[in-house]
């Protein structure tokens, strides 16, 4: 690996994140106070999503597929622990030979077991082996000039090329702190004036047999600041499993260790007794003048002041073509894809707009709203249930979206469709954007705060009686 020349007055240090993840090597001037600088970027292992690439898993294979998907998660956790505890060991090929290589071999075996389990009762999925190899994000050897941008015109990066995904980017000396150009995203080009967007929102028209009512749970705006970077649906039992913070409303106990039993026993912020957890990534206001953050969020690349929503609407709606049936208790439902920037937009179902302009929707840009208009996030959830399962291996195949006409696929039935609508008081000008003041949704480090990664999660912990009331209200065309 070729490195740029360094001044004799520069010394090198490697630190560990609070959560045990390895931080990038940072290059500090002699005598500099590390605590006064922005936190360096955490080095984490990024593996392709296997669950999201699977076809519908037959019931006969579900237990074995779920067991091996869990094993894939355990393998990555073990590799990240090895990465953290082996900092500074070996030569330039140590991480590849001692961590990433063995991890790939283990993943090949687990993925092959998944394909075999499905192949016994259905067509064996092809191409899964391509998902075995993992890379590093925040790699000190990834990309060009991926060191620390001091924010004062002095790029302290090493200028080298490596094997990582290069999330550090090129330090250009005009950022807010650590990580250089890529970590500074979003930038001005990631925003668009909503008034320049043509109307594009489409909604299926309710037919004669459709269900037109709505049912809302009023659960607040997270006034009690219930937030963490866990996700018990996708990464159960894992602390900081999401690498980005979520806002929670509804269930008061939600964290990475939540179970059906713990959720049912907890209290709620919802006025109607709905104990369901509703959660989404936080939005932060970011500025070059923000003080350094030396916490896990900053280590994961999520910096800035967390903005509490001005309003949160949790509304269940009907189906354009049929009546809805009550959703089973403890059913897990997710929308969007937290890794859509790298996986592609196939599962991206969140949109961004402004109040007063909600017939204009954006998916891969953030809106600039005129004064008096609020930034708005709309997260619509799938609502065609297979009638049997409360979850699936990829958390998607048991409940899917209707088609553009609102019709559910054969073999599924309509359940109440959750629609989250969140608004924020954010008014930024083009001039402020050019100066580096932006807002952004929290994301996995390698997703670079792309708005297409917005997503939401929900578990139905309503009592059976409350869910029946919701379905009846919707089918009768009432607003409840």
N, C-alpha and C positions, 0 to 999 in steps of 0.2 A: 504494500500500500504506500502511495506517495503522499507525503505530508508537506504543507506549506512551512516555510521557515518561521521559527518563533524567536522572539526577542529573548535574550538571557534573563530579562526581568520578569518573564512569565513562568509561573509554576503550575503544575497540573495536580488536580485533586479529583478523587472519585468518592461520592457520597451515596448513601442509601436512603431511599424514600421511607417515609414513616410506615408505609404498609409493607416494606420489605422488598420493593421493586428496585432494580438497579437504575441509578440515574446516569445520564450521559456524563462523560468526562467533561469537566468544565475547566476553562483556562482563565486563571485570574492573575491580574497584575500583582507583583510582590507587595505584600502588606495590605492587600485589599481585604475588606471584611465580607466574608461570604454571606453572612446573614442579611446584609444590606442589599444583596443582589436578588433578582428574580430566581425562583426555583428552577433548576434544570429539568429537562424533560425525562420522564420515566421511560426506562427501556423495558418493553413488554413484548411478549410473543404473540404474533397475529397468525391465526390459522383460518383457512377457508371454512365457511359454514356448511357442515355436512347435512344437518337436519333440514335446512332450508332447500337443499337440492334433491331431497328424496321425493319419489312419487308417493301417492297415497299408500300408506302402509297397511297391508291386510291385517285383520284382527288376529289371525293365527301367528303372525310374526311380530306383533307389537311388543310383547314383553322382551324378546331377545333384542330387538332393535333399540328399545329404550335403554336396556342394560348396557349396550355397547356405546350408545350416544353418551350416557353418563360416564363411561370409561374414557371416552375421548376428552371430556372435560377434566377428569382427574389427571390424565396424562399431561395436559397443558399446565395445570396447577403445579404438578411435580416439577416440570421443566422450568417454570418461572421461579420456583424456590431454589432450584439448582443454579439458575442464572444469577439470583441475588447473592447466594452464599459463595459463589466461585469468582466474584469480582477480582480481576487482576491476575487470575491464574492462567497459565499456559501462554502459547504464542498467538499469532493473529488468526489461526484456524481453530483455536480451542473451542469457541462457542459452536461452530459448525460441527466439529468432530465429536464433541463431548455432550452436546445438548440437542441441537437441531437435528442432527443425523439420527441419533437413537430415537428421538421423538417421532420422526417421520416413519421409521420402521415399525414402531408401536401403532401408529395411526393406520398404516397400511393393513396391519393384521386386524384391527378393530373394524375398519371400513369393509374389509373383505368378509368379515363375519356378518355385518349388516346386509351386504349384498346377497350373501348366501341364504340368510334367513328369509329375505323377501323372495329370492329365487325358488325356494322350495314350494311356494304356494302361488306365485305370480311370476310375471316376467322379471328376470334379474336386471336391476338397473345398471346401465353402462356408464363408463367414464368417471366413476367415483374415485378411482385411484389418483386422478389428477388433483384431488383435494387433500392429499396426504401431507404435502410439503408445507412448512410454516416459515415465516420470516420474522425479523425483528422490526418493531417500530420504535422510533426514538433512538435507533442504533447510532452510536458514536462514529461508526464508519460508513453510515448510509448517506448517499446523495453527495452534493458538493457544498463545501463550506458550511457544514451542519453543526457548528458550534454555537456559542452564545453570542447573540447580538446585544451589545450592551446598551443600545438605544441612544448612543451619543455619537454615531458615526464610526465606531470602532468595532469591526467584526473580529471576534476572538475565535472564530471557527478554524478548523484544521485544513480546510481546502481539499481534503482527500476524497477518494471514491471508495465505496465499500459495498458490502453485501446486503445492507438493510434496505428498507423502503424509503429512507431519506426524508422522514418527516421533518427533520430540522431545517431543510431547505437552504437557501442562500441568505446569509445575514447581510442586510443592506444598510445597517446603521441608522435606520429611521423608525425602528419599531418600538414597542412598548416594553421590551425586555427580552427574556430568553427565547431561543428557538429560531430566530431568523425569519425569513420571508414566509415559509410555509406555516409556521406556528402562528404568525400574525393573522392568518385568515380568520374571518372573512375580510376582504378588502373592498374598496369602493365599487369595483366591477361586479361584486356579488349582490348588489342592490339595484332596484329599479323603481322608478316613480310609478305608483299604482295607476295614476291618471294616464299613463302611456300604454297600459295593458288593455287590450280589447276584451269585451265581455266573453267569457268562455265557460262559465259554470253551467253544467247541465244536470237536471234532476229528472228521474223517471216519473212520468205522470201516473197518478193513481188510477187504476182501472175500476170497473164496476165492483169487482170482488176484492179490491184492495182494502187495506186497513189504514185509516187516515189519522188516528188519534196520536197523542204523545203522552209520555209519562216522564216527569223530571224528579231527580233527587237533588235537593239543595244541601250541599256539603261544604260550602265555604270556599275560601281562596287560599287555603293553607296558612291561615292566620297564626297557627301554633308552630309554624316553621318545621313541619315534619318532613325532613329530607334526608336521603342517604344515597350512596352510589351502588346499592345492591339491586338485584332483580331476581326475586325468588322463583319466578316462572321459568326464565331462561337459564339462570345459574343458581339453582337452589343450594343453600348452605355456604355460599361463597361471599366473603366480605369484599367489597369493592368489585363485585363481579361485572358491573356495567362500565367501570372506568369513567362514568359521568353521573352527575347528581340528578335525582328525580325529585319532583314535588309530589307529595301524597295528600289526598283528601279522602274522606270516608274513614275506613278502618284505622284505628289509632296505633296499632301494633306492627304495621307492615315493615319488614326488613328482610334480609337475605335468608333468615331462618324460619320465615312464616310457613305454617302448615294450615290445612283446612281446620284443624282443631284449635290452633292458636287464634286464627282469624275469627272463628265463631265465638270465642270466649271474650274477645276484645270489645272496647267501646267504639264509638263512631262520632264523626263530626256532622253526619247527615241528620237533618231535622226529622225525617220520617223513620228513623231506626235502621236504615240501610247500612249494613256492616261491610259492604263491598269496598275493597281498595281500588282507587282510581289513581293512576300516576302517569307522569310524562316528564321528559327532560326539562330542566330549568332553563330559563333564558337569562343571559347576563349582558349587562351594559359594560363595554370595554373601552378603555381610553389609554393613550400613551402616558398620561399623568397618574394613572392608578399606582398606588404603592405596591411593592413586591409582595407576592403571596408565597409563603413557604409551607404549603400544606399539600395534602394528597391531590386535591383538585388541580392545583397548579402543576404538580408533577405529571398529571395526566393531560396537561395542555388546556384545561378549562379555567380561564382566568376572568376576573372582572366582578362587578357587583351583581348579585342575584336579584332579579326583578320579580316581585310578587305580582301575579296577575291582577288587573283591575277588576276582572269578572271571570267567573268560571260557570259555564252552563253544562250540565250533564243531562242530556235528554235522550230518551228511548223513543224510537219512532217505528211506524208500521212498515209493511211491505206493499209495494205498488200493485201487486198481482194477487195477493192472498191474505188471509187472516194470519195472525202470528200465534205461535204456541209458547207457553211459558218456558223460559230458559231453565235448565237444571241447575240446582245449587252446586256451587264450587266449580262451575265451568270457567275455564281460562280462555280469554279472548285477547289477542294482540292485533295491533294495526301498525302499518309502516314497517320499515326495515332500518334498524340502527346502523347497518353497514351498507346502505344503498349506494353510497358514493363509490364503493368498490364492487359490490355485488350486482349493481345495475338497478334500474327503477321498477322492476317487475312487481315488487311488493310495496312500493312507495304509495301510500294512500293518505298522506297528510298534505294540507295546502295552507298557503299563507295569503292574506289579503288585508284589507283595511275596512273599518266600519264605514258604511255608506257606499262601499265599492265591492260588496260581497258577491256580485256576479262576475268578478274578475279574480281568478285564482292563480297562484304561483306555486310551483313545486321545487324548482332548483334555484330560485332567487329569493332574497328577502325584500319585502315591500318598503318603500318610503311613503309614508302617509302624510297627506296635507295636514296643516295645523287644525286641531279639533277632531281629527280622526284617529282611531286607535289601531295599532298593529293587532291583527287577528290570526289565530291559529285554528284550523278546523281539522279534527281527527275523526274520521268515520270508520266504524268497525265492521267486520264481516258479520253476516246475520243469517246465513243458510246452514243450519245444523244437520249433522248426519243422523241425528235421532238416537245415538247410542253413547258416544264418548264425551267426556268433559274435558279431555285434552288429547293431544296426539304428539308423536315424536318430534315433529317440527313446529308444534303449537299452532298449526295453520289448517291442516287437512280435515280436522273435525268440524270446523266452521269456516265457510268460505263466503265470498261476495256474490250477490246476485249479478245477472248480466245487466247491460245498459237499459233494458226495458223493465228491470226490477224482478225478473223471473229467477227463482232459485233452480240450481241444477237438479236433474233427476236424482232421486234418492235422498234429497235433503228437504227440510221444512224450514219455513221462515220463523225466526225468533225476533224479539224486539231488538232493533238496531241502535246501538249506543253511538251518539254523536257528541263529542267533546268540543266545546267552543270556548277559547280563552282569548281575552283581550289584554293589551298592555298599553300604558301611557308612554309612548316613545315617539318623539319628534326630532328627527335628525335632518340636517341640511346636507347638500352636496359638499359644502365647504367643511363641515364637521367630519364627513366621511373621508375627505382628502387628508384631513389632519389626523386620521387614525381612530376617531371615535366611532364605534360601531356597536351593534348588538348581535348576539349569536346564541344559538341553541347549543347546549352542552353535547359533546359527542365522544365516541371512542377516539383515541389520539390520531389514528391514521385516517379518520373520516374528515378531519380539518373543518369541523363545524359547518359542513354543507347542509343547507336547509332541507335537502331531499332526504336526509337521515332522520327527520323528525318522526316520532312514533309515540304510541300510547299503549297502556296495559290495563287490564280489568279482570277481576275475578268476581263472579256473582256470589255474594254472600248474603243476598236478601233472604229473608224467611220465605218459605214456600208460599205463604199467604200473601206477602207483599208482592212477590213476582206474579202471582195469579192476578192480583189487583191491577198490576201494570199491564199485563196482556189483555185483560178485559177492557180496561180503559182505552187502549189502543184500538182494539177491534170494534169498540162502540163509537169510535170517532170523537172521543172526548179529549180534553186537555186536563191532565191531572198532575 
